[in-house]
Amino acid sequence: MIRINVISELVREFSRLPGIGRKSAERLAYFILKEDEEFGRRFARAIIEVKEKVCFCSICGNLTDIDPCSICSDPHRNKKMICVVEEAKDIWAIENTGSYSGVYHVLMGALSPLDGIGPDQLRIKELIDRIRRDEVEEVIVATDPNVEGDATALYLSKLIKPLGITVTRIASGLPIGGDLEYADSITLSKAMSGRRPM
């Protein structure tokens, strides 16, 4: 017989996921209970595998199970154009537009002095090294359209422009204070094509 505290533990773990409240966590737990045992094994195996096998790409910082990631190792990608994003999840938001053929660089966050996040806590040095090494021609700054994202974009622009590199920022059309991951592909596609010099 299943002890109720085992179900409670599963509900508690689900409720730790972003956007999942107690009621949603209960629905997920009972969904798993209704499924067959093989589903549970596959589900658990998928979670374990993602934790064991996924790492950050040594070049761009994307999440991947191969290093370098499939984007960095793709010979058809334009290595002279780097799109800078805050988080790896932002890459997939842009990739879903099908309108970008360059490579990426993940900063692992945005400047936020109040939270103790300065330039040294982000992958900015690695970006500058890549720009110099790969003879990059354009850097597209695709940070979130909020205070931290704008501050990061301005900081990067001041750092990169003296190197003689074109620095552009994706166009607005994205809601102020929003996150890239929640933008639809048409809005993101228009923002990429409407990018402007910084």
N, CA, C and O of each residue as an XYZ file, in Angstrom:
792
protein
N       0.831     -1.193      0.000
C       0.000      0.000      0.000
C       0.871      1.250      0.000
O       1.885      1.307      0.695
N       0.467      2.260     -0.790
C       1.247      3.498     -0.873
C       0.966      4.345      0.361
O      -0.186      4.613      0.701
N       2.038      4.759      1.019
C       1.879      5.629      2.174
C       1.629      7.049      1.693
O       2.221      7.487      0.706
N       0.764      7.761      2.377
C       0.400      9.110      1.953
C       1.604     10.050      1.981
O       1.656     11.000      1.200
N       2.578      9.802      2.870
C       3.734     10.698      2.922
C       4.606     10.564      1.676
O       5.332     11.500      1.341
N       4.554      9.422      0.977
C       5.293      9.258     -0.278
C       4.681     10.159     -1.350
O       5.401     10.795     -2.120
N       3.358     10.211     -1.394
C       2.682     11.089     -2.338
C       2.960     12.552     -1.982
O       3.210     13.376     -2.861
N       2.914     12.858     -0.706
C       3.190     14.231     -0.255
C       4.591     14.674     -0.666
O       4.801     15.824     -1.054
N       5.545     13.752     -0.577
C       6.925     14.072     -0.979
C       6.986     14.398     -2.466
O       7.663     15.344     -2.868
N       6.279     13.614     -3.289
C       6.248     13.866     -4.729
C       5.587     15.217     -5.019
O       6.079     15.982     -5.848
N       4.489     15.507     -4.347
C       3.806     16.797     -4.508
C       4.751     17.942     -4.118
O       4.837     18.951     -4.819
N       5.452     17.777     -3.003
C       6.390     18.804     -2.543
C       7.484     19.054     -3.574
O       7.842     20.205     -3.827
N       8.018     17.995     -4.172
C       9.079     18.162     -5.180
C       8.544     18.843     -6.443
O       9.207     19.716     -7.001
N       7.354     18.450     -6.895
C       6.754     19.103     -8.072
C       6.494     20.585     -7.798
O       6.690     21.418     -8.682
N       6.060     20.918     -6.591
C       5.727     22.310     -6.284
C       6.963     23.201     -6.221
O       6.840     24.426     -6.188
N       8.147     22.604     -6.204
C       9.391     23.387     -6.256
C       9.690     23.872     -7.671
O      10.514     24.768     -7.857
N       9.028     23.289     -8.668
C       9.250     23.705    -10.053
C       8.657     25.082    -10.284
O       7.623     25.410     -9.702
N       9.302     25.913    -11.137
C       8.765     27.253    -11.380
C       7.386     27.209    -12.019
O       7.143     26.440    -12.948
N       6.495     28.038    -11.514
C       5.151     28.135    -12.067
C       4.203     27.031    -11.635
O       3.052     26.996    -12.069
N       4.677     26.127    -10.782
C       3.831     25.021    -10.320
C       3.429     25.275     -8.869
O       4.266     25.242     -7.966
N       2.152     25.526     -8.660
C       1.629     25.700     -7.304
C       1.226     24.357     -6.722
O       1.415     23.312     -7.345
N       0.675     24.398     -5.534
C       0.298     23.162     -4.825
C      -0.719     22.338     -5.620
O      -0.571     21.121     -5.732
N      -1.753     22.988     -6.172
C      -2.791     22.268     -6.917
C      -2.213     21.610     -8.172
O      -2.509     20.449     -8.457
N      -1.396     22.344     -8.915
C      -0.775     21.770    -10.122
C       0.141     20.613     -9.750
O       0.183     19.601    -10.450
N       0.877     20.759     -8.648
C       1.771     19.693     -8.190
C       0.974     18.438     -7.846
O       1.404     17.324     -8.146
N      -0.177     18.617     -7.221
C      -1.031     17.467     -6.894
C      -1.536     16.789     -8.166
O      -1.550     15.562     -8.254
N      -1.953     17.594     -9.159
C      -2.426     17.015    -10.429
C      -1.313     16.209    -11.099
O      -1.559     15.119    -11.615
N      -0.092     16.743    -11.094
C       1.033     16.023    -11.703
C       1.313     14.719    -10.964
O       1.542     13.680    -11.583
N       1.293     14.782     -9.649
C       1.558     13.585     -8.853
C       0.510     12.502     -9.136
O       0.861     11.336     -9.314
N      -0.759     12.878     -9.179
C      -1.810     11.900     -9.423
C      -1.800     11.412    -10.872
O      -2.205     10.284    -11.152
N      -1.343     12.249    -11.779
C      -1.183     11.807    -13.171
C      -0.147     10.681    -13.236
O      -0.363      9.661    -13.891
N       0.970     10.880    -12.554
C       2.024      9.860    -12.544
C       1.515      8.570    -11.897
O       1.833      7.473    -12.357
N       0.737      8.703    -10.846
C       0.187      7.520    -10.181
C      -0.755      6.735    -11.094
O      -0.807      5.507    -11.012
N      -1.491      7.417    -11.954
C      -2.433      6.761    -12.856
C      -1.732      6.056    -14.015
O      -2.252      5.078    -14.553
N      -0.556      6.546    -14.400
C       0.174      5.954    -15.524
C       0.775      4.611    -15.107
O       0.878      4.302    -13.920
N       1.172      3.812    -16.120
C       1.776      2.521    -15.785
C       3.196      2.700    -15.246
O       3.790      3.775    -15.334
N       3.714      1.611    -14.689
C       5.022      1.654    -14.043
C       6.139      2.009    -15.024
O       7.101      2.679    -14.649
N       6.017      1.568    -16.274
C       7.039      1.858    -17.278
C       7.145      3.357    -17.542
O       8.242      3.879    -17.738
N       5.996      4.055    -17.549
C       6.025      5.515    -17.709
C       6.849      6.143    -16.588
O       7.683      7.013    -16.840
N       6.618      5.705    -15.362
C       7.361      6.234    -14.218
C       8.849      6.018    -14.359
O       9.644      6.906    -14.051
N       9.236      4.818    -14.833
C      10.661      4.521    -15.031
C      11.271      5.435    -16.096
O      12.358      5.983    -15.909
N      10.545      5.592    -17.235
C      11.049      6.464    -18.318
C      11.179      7.906    -17.843
O      12.156      8.588    -18.151
N      10.181      8.362    -17.090
C      10.182      9.729    -16.580
C      11.369      9.950    -15.636
O      12.092     10.939    -15.753
N      11.555      9.020    -14.707
C      12.665      9.120    -13.754
C      14.009      9.035    -14.476
O      14.943      9.767    -14.152
N      14.099      8.125    -15.467
C      15.344      7.964    -16.234
C      15.683      9.245    -17.002
O      16.846      9.641    -17.071
N      14.662      9.889    -17.581
C      14.888     11.131    -18.332
C      15.441     12.223    -17.422
O      16.333     12.972    -17.821
N      14.916     12.316    -16.202
C      15.410     13.317    -15.256
C      16.845     13.013    -14.850
O      17.684     13.912    -14.808
N      17.128     11.760    -14.552
C      18.486     11.378    -14.147
C      19.480     11.622    -15.286
O      20.573     12.141    -15.059
N      19.097     11.246    -16.510
C      19.998     11.435    -17.651
C      20.295     12.894    -17.915
O      21.437     13.250    -18.208
N      19.294     13.741    -17.816
C      19.528     15.161    -18.078
C      20.471     15.741    -17.017
O      21.297     16.599    -17.328
N      20.353     15.280    -15.776
C      21.251     15.759    -14.728
C      22.669     15.219    -14.894
O      23.634     15.907    -14.562
N      22.807     13.990    -15.407
C      24.129     13.376    -15.553
C      24.850     13.788    -16.832
O      26.075     13.908    -16.835
N      24.102     14.009    -17.928
C      24.728     14.170    -19.235
C      24.780     15.587    -19.772
O      25.612     15.884    -20.630
N      23.914     16.470    -19.291
C      23.875     17.822    -19.848
C      24.929     18.684    -19.160
O      25.074     18.669    -17.938
N      25.662     19.437    -19.985
C      26.706     20.328    -19.484
C      26.638     21.635    -20.274
O      25.800     21.789    -21.163
N      27.512     22.559    -19.948
C      27.585     23.812    -20.699
C      28.610     23.667    -21.816
O      29.691     23.117    -21.609
N      28.266     24.161    -22.997
C      29.195     24.163    -24.126
C      30.417     24.992    -23.747
O      30.285     26.100    -23.228
N      31.601     24.457    -24.007
C      32.836     25.149    -23.640
C      33.085     26.389    -24.489
O      33.920     27.221    -24.133
N      32.374     26.525    -25.607
C      32.556     27.693    -26.472
C      31.530     28.770    -26.155
O      31.899     29.903    -25.845
N      30.240     28.430    -26.231
C      29.200     29.458    -26.120
C      28.462     29.474    -24.783
O      27.850     30.485    -24.438
N      28.505     28.388    -24.029
C      27.789     28.327    -22.764
C      26.393     27.759    -22.870
O      25.645     27.773    -21.891
N      26.018     27.252    -24.056
C      24.707     26.643    -24.253
C      24.628     25.325    -23.481
O      25.656     24.704    -23.210
N      23.426     24.900    -23.130
C      23.233     23.582    -22.516
C      23.284     22.530    -23.620
O      22.647     22.682    -24.662
N      24.040     21.472    -23.385
C      24.249     20.476    -24.421
C      24.625     19.132    -23.811
O      25.068     19.063    -22.664
N      24.444     18.066    -24.583
C      24.943     16.764    -24.132
C      26.169     16.357    -24.935
O      26.710     15.269    -24.740
N      26.613     17.238    -25.849
C      27.880     17.054    -26.562
C      28.648     18.372    -26.485
O      28.036     19.441    -26.473
N      29.963     18.311    -26.432
C      30.769     19.526    -26.333
C      31.826     19.530    -27.419
O      32.637     18.606    -27.478
N      31.849     20.540    -28.284
C      30.974     21.706    -28.310
C      29.567     21.357    -28.774
O      29.325     20.288    -29.335
N      28.633     22.296    -28.524
C      27.226     22.051    -28.849
C      27.013     21.977    -30.359
O      27.906     22.307    -31.138
N      25.828     21.542    -30.758
C      25.530     21.354    -32.183
C      25.561     22.664    -32.965
O      25.852     22.655    -34.161
N      25.267     23.786    -32.318
C      25.303     25.077    -33.013
C      26.747     25.494    -33.258
O      27.093     25.886    -34.372
N      27.589     25.417    -32.242
C      29.002     25.808    -32.392
C      29.746     24.907    -33.370
O      30.667     25.360    -34.050
N      29.358     23.642    -33.447
C      30.067     22.710    -34.329
C      29.470     22.646    -35.737
O      29.978     21.917    -36.589
N      28.405     23.397    -35.988
C      27.768     23.404    -37.305
C      28.572     24.266    -38.274
O      28.676     25.475    -38.067
N      29.146     23.675    -39.331
C      29.974     24.449    -40.265
C      29.188     25.465    -41.084
O      29.780     26.353    -41.698
N      27.867     25.346    -41.100
C      27.038     26.266    -41.883
C      26.637     27.526    -41.109
O      26.064     28.450    -41.687
N      26.934     27.568    -39.810
C      26.604     28.755    -39.019
C      27.636     29.850    -39.287
O      28.820     29.577    -39.481
N      27.156     31.098    -39.293
C      28.028     32.250    -39.521
C      28.757     32.594    -38.224
O      28.170     33.179    -37.314
N      30.036     32.231    -38.143
C      30.828     32.437    -36.922
C      31.263     33.897    -36.755
O      31.814     34.265    -35.717
N      31.021     34.718    -37.760
C      31.394     36.140    -37.693
C      30.316     36.962    -37.000
O      30.499     38.157    -36.767
N      29.182     36.323    -36.665
C      28.061     37.005    -36.026
C      27.714     36.269    -34.739
O      27.358     35.090    -34.764
N      27.822     36.976    -33.607
C      27.514     36.374    -32.307
C      26.309     37.075    -31.703
O      26.289     38.301    -31.588
N      25.316     36.304    -31.321
C      24.147     36.820    -30.609
C      24.354     36.535    -29.121
O      24.470     35.381    -28.708
N      24.398     37.600    -28.328
C      24.644     37.475    -26.893
C      23.311     37.419    -26.155
O      22.473     38.310    -26.298
N      23.123     36.359    -25.360
C      21.900     36.182    -24.575
C      22.257     36.011    -23.103
O      23.401     35.720    -22.755
N      21.263     36.197    -22.255
C      21.501     36.062    -20.816
C      21.588     34.607    -20.380
O      22.483     34.236    -19.621
N      20.668     33.790    -20.855
C      20.578     32.397    -20.411
C      20.483     31.458    -21.607
O      20.067     31.864    -22.692
N      20.870     30.201    -21.405
C      20.830     29.210    -22.485
C      19.419     29.033    -23.037
O      19.257     28.784    -24.232
N      18.402     29.155    -22.198
C      17.023     28.981    -22.670
C      16.655     30.031    -23.715
O      15.771     29.795    -24.539
N      17.326     31.197    -23.694
C      17.052     32.247    -24.684
C      17.479     31.838    -26.090
O      16.904     32.299    -27.076
N      18.487     30.973    -26.182
C      18.948     30.495    -27.489
C      17.798     29.803    -28.213
O      17.568     30.047    -29.398
N      17.082     28.942    -27.504
C      16.030     28.167    -28.162
C      14.849     29.040    -28.552
O      14.149     28.747    -29.522
N      14.625     30.113    -27.800
C      13.582     31.053    -28.198
C      13.933     31.685    -29.548
O      13.066     31.831    -30.409
N      15.191     32.057    -29.732
C      15.623     32.671    -31.000
C      15.700     31.623    -32.109
O      15.307     31.891    -33.244
N      16.199     30.441    -31.788
C      16.292     29.369    -32.791
C      14.919     29.015    -33.362
O      14.797     28.698    -34.545
N      13.895     29.071    -32.523
C      12.540     28.735    -32.975
C      12.001     29.704    -34.008
O      11.026     29.391    -34.692
N      12.617     30.886    -34.140
C      12.169     31.834    -35.167
C      12.634     31.395    -36.549
O      12.012     31.750    -37.550
N      13.726     30.625    -36.619
C      14.288     30.196    -37.897
C      14.886     31.343    -38.698
O      15.130     31.198    -39.896
N      15.127     32.487    -38.050
C      15.586     33.669    -38.786
C      17.025     34.064    -38.478
O      17.483     35.111    -38.934
N      17.740     33.255    -37.720
C      19.107     33.616    -37.334
C      20.052     32.468    -37.663
O      19.776     31.312    -37.342
N      21.173     32.798    -38.310
C      22.107     31.750    -38.747
C      23.507     31.908    -38.156
O      24.433     31.204    -38.558
N      23.664     32.825    -37.206
C      24.960     32.997    -36.572
C      25.119     32.061    -35.391
O      24.412     31.060    -35.269
N      26.071     32.406    -34.511
C      26.315     31.622    -33.301
C      25.903     32.445    -32.084
O      25.463     33.587    -32.217
N      26.046     31.864    -30.914
C      25.575     32.501    -29.683
C      26.681     32.599    -28.642
O      27.729     31.959    -28.733
N      26.389     33.438    -27.643
C      27.223     33.488    -26.449
C      26.304     33.720    -25.261
O      25.552     34.695    -25.231
N      26.365     32.824    -24.281
C      25.521     32.913    -23.093
C      26.309     33.586    -21.972
O      27.388     33.126    -21.596
N      25.757     34.683    -21.442
C      26.427     35.422    -20.364
C      26.262     34.762    -19.002
O      27.066     34.998    -18.101
N      25.227     33.935    -18.841
C      24.864     33.318    -17.555
C      24.295     34.341    -16.589
O      24.540     34.277    -15.385
N      23.528     35.293    -17.132
C      22.879     36.292    -16.290
C      22.994     37.679    -16.891
O      23.359     37.843    -18.055
N      22.678     38.672    -16.078
C      22.754     40.070    -16.487
C      23.317     40.881    -15.323
O      23.243     40.467    -14.166
N      23.878     42.036    -15.649
C      24.417     42.907    -14.610
C      23.304     43.311    -13.646
O      22.232     43.749    -14.062
N      23.574     43.157    -12.372
C      22.607     43.517    -11.340
C      23.361     43.816    -10.050
O      23.478     42.954     -9.179
N      23.873     45.046     -9.929
C      24.679     45.395     -8.746
C      23.968     45.136     -7.424
O      24.608     44.766     -6.440
N      22.645     45.328     -7.391
C      21.908     45.097     -6.142
C      21.947     43.639     -5.720
O      21.852     43.330     -4.532
N      22.088     42.734     -6.697
C      22.178     41.305     -6.400
C      23.626     40.819     -6.356
O      23.884     39.620     -6.247
N      24.556     41.753     -6.441
C      25.975     41.401     -6.397
C      26.498     40.793     -7.683
O      27.520     40.108     -7.669
N      25.805     41.033     -8.816
C      26.254     40.488    -10.096
C      26.896     41.600    -10.912
O      26.212     42.471    -11.452
N      28.209     41.555    -10.992
C      28.978     42.509    -11.780
C      29.570     41.820    -12.985
O      29.292     40.644    -13.220
N      30.384     42.525    -13.758
C      30.987     41.948    -14.967
C      31.791     40.668    -14.710
O      31.830     39.778    -15.559
N      32.433     40.577    -13.537
C      33.253     39.402    -13.250
C      32.432     38.137    -13.006
O      32.962     37.028    -13.088
N      31.144     38.296    -12.706
C      30.289     37.131    -12.475
C      29.662     36.619    -13.769
O      29.031     35.562    -13.776
N      29.831     37.354    -14.851
C      29.266     36.964    -16.141
C      30.378     36.507    -17.083
O      31.559     36.721    -16.811
N      29.992     35.878    -18.187
C      30.974     35.353    -19.152
C      31.337     36.424    -20.194
O      31.270     36.187    -21.401
N      31.721     37.602    -19.695
C      32.070     38.718    -20.577
C      33.497     38.573    -21.100
O      33.747     38.827    -22.278
N      34.424     38.175    -20.255
C      35.815     37.981    -20.695
C      35.878     36.947    -21.814
O      36.598     37.128    -22.796
N      35.116     35.852    -21.658
C      35.080     34.808    -22.689
C      34.523     35.356    -24.008
O      34.968     34.962    -25.086
N      33.553     36.259    -23.915
C      32.991     36.884    -25.117
C      34.049     37.718    -25.832
O      34.199     37.616    -27.050
N      34.772     38.529    -25.095
C      35.818     39.374    -25.703
C      36.892     38.495    -26.334
O      37.371     38.795    -27.427
N      37.270     37.425    -25.666
C      38.264     36.485    -26.223
C      37.768     35.900    -27.541
O      38.531     35.803    -28.502
N      36.492     35.510    -27.593
C      35.920     34.947    -28.834
C      35.899     35.977    -29.949
O      36.225     35.665    -31.095
N      35.518     37.197    -29.620
C      35.455     38.258    -30.627
C      36.814     38.440    -31.281
O      36.914     38.547    -32.503
N      37.851     38.473    -30.472
C      39.212     38.661    -31.001
C      39.687     37.427    -31.768
O      40.251     37.548    -32.855
N      39.459     36.256    -31.207
C      39.941     35.014    -31.804
C      39.252     34.687    -33.127
O      39.904     34.267    -34.083
N      37.929     34.879    -33.183
C      37.153     34.475    -34.353
C      36.936     35.588    -35.371
O      36.211     35.410    -36.349
N      37.571     36.742    -35.135
C      37.431     37.891    -36.038
C      35.962     38.198    -36.318
O      35.536     38.296    -37.469
N      35.216     38.345    -35.258
C      33.770     38.600    -35.332
C      33.513     39.971    -35.938
O      34.237     40.928    -35.662
N      32.471     40.060    -36.770
C      32.115     41.321    -37.425
C      30.930     42.016    -36.760
O      30.855     43.245    -36.764
N      29.999     41.240    -36.186
C      28.836     41.842    -35.529
C      28.481     41.086    -34.266
O      28.496     39.856    -34.229
N      28.160     41.850    -33.228
C      27.650     41.287    -31.983
C      26.232     41.811    -31.806
O      26.008     43.019    -31.730
N      25.278     40.887    -31.740
C      23.881     41.239    -31.532
C      23.582     41.022    -30.053
O      23.700     39.905    -29.549
N      23.198     42.082    -29.363
C      22.892     41.962    -27.944
C      21.397     41.689    -27.800
O      20.564     42.536    -28.122
N      21.072     40.494    -27.311
C      19.676     40.072    -27.162
C      19.368     39.798    -25.696
O      18.819     38.754    -25.343
N      19.736     40.763    -24.847
C      19.403     40.637    -23.436
C      17.938     41.024    -23.240
O      17.342     41.674    -24.099
N      17.369     40.622    -22.114
C      15.962     40.909    -21.842
C      15.707     42.415    -21.816
O      16.566     43.177    -21.374
N      14.534     42.852    -22.287
C      14.209     44.284    -22.298
C      13.731     44.769    -20.925
O      12.573     45.149    -20.751
N      14.649     44.746    -19.960
C      14.340     45.255    -18.619
C      15.558     46.044    -18.135
O      16.524     46.194    -18.883
N      15.530     46.544    -16.918
C      16.608     47.404    -16.417
C      17.952     46.689    -16.466
O      18.939     47.256    -16.937
N      18.000     45.445    -15.983
C      19.263     44.699    -15.957
C      19.750     44.391    -17.365
O      20.938     44.523    -17.662
N      18.816     43.973    -18.242
C      19.185     43.666    -19.624
C      19.696     44.882    -20.367
O      20.666     44.791    -21.120
N      19.043     46.036    -20.160
C      19.489     47.271    -20.811
C      20.853     47.706    -20.297
O      21.701     48.136    -21.080
N      21.075     47.599    -18.986
C      22.370     47.963    -18.402
C      23.471     47.058    -18.953
O      24.573     47.522    -19.248
N      23.173     45.782    -19.088
C      24.144     44.828    -19.638
C      24.447     45.151    -21.089
O      25.605     45.119    -21.504
N      23.411     45.464    -21.868
C      23.590     45.809    -23.279
C      24.468     47.044    -23.428
O      25.368     47.070    -24.267
N      24.211     48.061    -22.623
C      25.000     49.296    -22.682
C      26.453     49.029    -22.296
O      27.371     49.543    -22.935
N      26.662     48.232    -21.261
C      28.020     47.897    -20.816
C      28.775     47.162    -21.927
O      29.926     47.487    -22.218
N      28.122     46.170    -22.546
C      28.769     45.410    -23.619
C      29.092     46.298    -24.807
O      30.158     46.174    -25.411
N      28.176     47.193    -25.142
C      28.389     48.095    -26.265
C      29.628     48.952    -26.048
O      30.452     49.099    -26.951
N      29.761     49.518    -24.846
C      30.917     50.370    -24.537
C      32.219     49.577    -24.535
O      33.287     50.126    -24.805
N      32.129     48.308    -24.234
C      33.309     47.446    -24.185
C      33.737     46.972    -25.583
O      34.928     46.863    -25.874
N      32.746     46.694    -26.438
C      33.017     46.059    -27.731
C      33.247     47.067    -28.861
O      34.075     46.823    -29.739
N      32.540     48.177    -28.853
C      32.666     49.165    -29.937
C      34.109     49.612    -30.201
O      34.501     49.722    -31.363
N      34.909     49.873    -29.163
C      36.301     50.290    -29.418
C      37.130     49.242    -30.167
O      38.203     49.558    -30.681
N      36.645     48.003    -30.231
C      37.353     46.946    -30.965
C      37.062     47.018    -32.462
O      37.599     46.227    -33.238
N      36.209     47.968    -32.872
C      35.867     48.115    -34.284
C      34.810     47.134    -34.750
O      34.696     46.865    -35.946
N      34.033     46.593    -33.815
C      32.998     45.609    -34.120
C      31.634     46.307    -34.123
O      31.367     47.158    -33.274
N      30.784     45.949    -35.068
C      29.417     46.457    -35.083
C      28.641     45.820    -33.933
O      28.617     44.597    -33.791
N      28.007     46.659    -33.115
C      27.200     46.167    -32.006
C      25.763     46.603    -32.257
O      25.486     47.794    -32.404
N      24.846     45.631    -32.307
C      23.430     45.936    -32.500
C      22.631     45.363    -31.344
O      23.083     44.465    -30.633
N      21.430     45.905    -31.173
C      20.521     45.438    -30.115
C      19.241     45.010    -30.806
O      18.773     45.697    -31.715
N      18.664     43.889    -30.393
C      17.413     43.468    -31.030
C      16.366     44.557    -30.810
O      16.345     45.232    -29.780
N      15.506     44.705    -31.802
C      14.502     45.773    -31.766
C      13.463     45.505    -30.693
O      13.280     44.374    -30.241
N      12.794     46.569    -30.302
C      11.686     46.422    -29.373
C      10.532     45.784    -30.118
O      10.618     45.515    -31.316
N       9.511     45.558    -29.434
C       8.437     44.705    -29.930
C       8.280     43.634    -28.874
O       7.240     42.990    -28.737
N       9.366     43.474    -28.133
C       9.315     42.631    -26.944
C       8.816     43.504    -25.808
O       9.210     44.667    -25.722
N       7.967     42.992    -24.937
C       7.444     43.817    -23.857
C       8.543     44.218    -22.876
O       9.403     43.409    -22.526
N       8.505     45.478    -22.435
C       9.464     45.946    -21.450
C       9.265     45.146    -20.168
O       8.142     44.969    -19.697
N      10.365     44.671    -19.616
C      10.305     43.878    -18.397
C       9.997     42.417    -18.642
O       9.862     41.644    -17.693
N       9.881     42.019    -19.931
C       9.560     40.629    -20.257
C      10.798     39.768    -20.384
O      11.921     40.266    -20.315
N      10.592     38.477    -20.570
C      11.675     37.522    -20.774
C      11.588     36.973    -22.188
O      10.495     36.737    -22.705
N      12.750     36.770    -22.817
C      12.799     36.255    -24.184
C      12.083     34.920    -24.319
O      11.415     34.669    -25.322
N      12.220     34.060    -23.306
C      11.658     32.716    -23.420
C      10.141     32.711    -23.589
O       9.577     31.730    -24.076
N       9.463     33.813    -23.187
C       8.011     33.860    -23.285
C       7.514     34.576    -24.540
O       6.310     34.621    -24.796
N       8.437     35.131    -25.317
C       8.040     35.837    -26.539
C       7.705     34.826    -27.634
O       8.335     33.772    -27.730
N       6.707     35.154    -28.460
C       6.365     34.257    -29.557
C       7.392     34.392    -30.676
O       8.122     35.381    -30.737
N       7.446     33.397    -31.559
C       8.498     33.353    -32.582
C       8.380     34.488    -33.593
O       9.404     34.945    -34.103
N       7.178     34.961    -33.904
C       7.024     36.063    -34.863
C       7.594     37.350    -34.273
O       8.317     38.079    -34.953
N       7.272     37.634    -33.009
C       7.791     38.831    -32.347
C       9.302     38.781    -32.288
O       9.966     39.777    -32.573
N       9.864     37.614    -31.917
C      11.319     37.484    -31.837
C      11.967     37.613    -33.206
O      13.024     38.231    -33.336
N      11.349     37.041    -34.220
C      11.880     37.130    -35.577
C      11.939     38.583    -36.032
O      12.933     39.012    -36.617
N      10.869     39.348    -35.764
C      10.835     40.768    -36.133
C      11.873     41.548    -35.330
O      12.516     42.452    -35.864
N      12.041     41.206    -34.054
C      13.019     41.884    -33.229
C      14.440     41.639    -33.741
O      15.276     42.542    -33.720
N      14.708     40.420    -34.196
C      16.042     40.116    -34.747
C      16.284     40.885    -36.033
O      17.354     41.464    -36.218
N      15.297     40.895    -36.926
C      15.491     41.573    -38.217
C      15.497     43.081    -38.054
O      16.075     43.784    -38.884
N      14.860     43.605    -36.991
C      14.810     45.043    -36.763
C      15.851     45.535    -35.786
O      15.717     46.631    -35.242
N      16.890     44.747    -35.550
C      17.926     45.176    -34.601
C      18.558     46.480    -35.068
O      18.584     46.787    -36.260
N      19.065     47.241    -34.100
C      19.606     48.556    -34.413
C      20.988     48.719    -33.811
O      21.326     48.053    -32.833
N      21.796     49.612    -34.397
C      23.129     49.872    -33.839
C      23.030     50.436    -32.438
O      22.069     51.131    -32.108
N      24.008     50.142    -31.626
C      24.035     50.680    -30.264
C      25.076     51.783    -30.167
O      25.257     52.369    -29.100
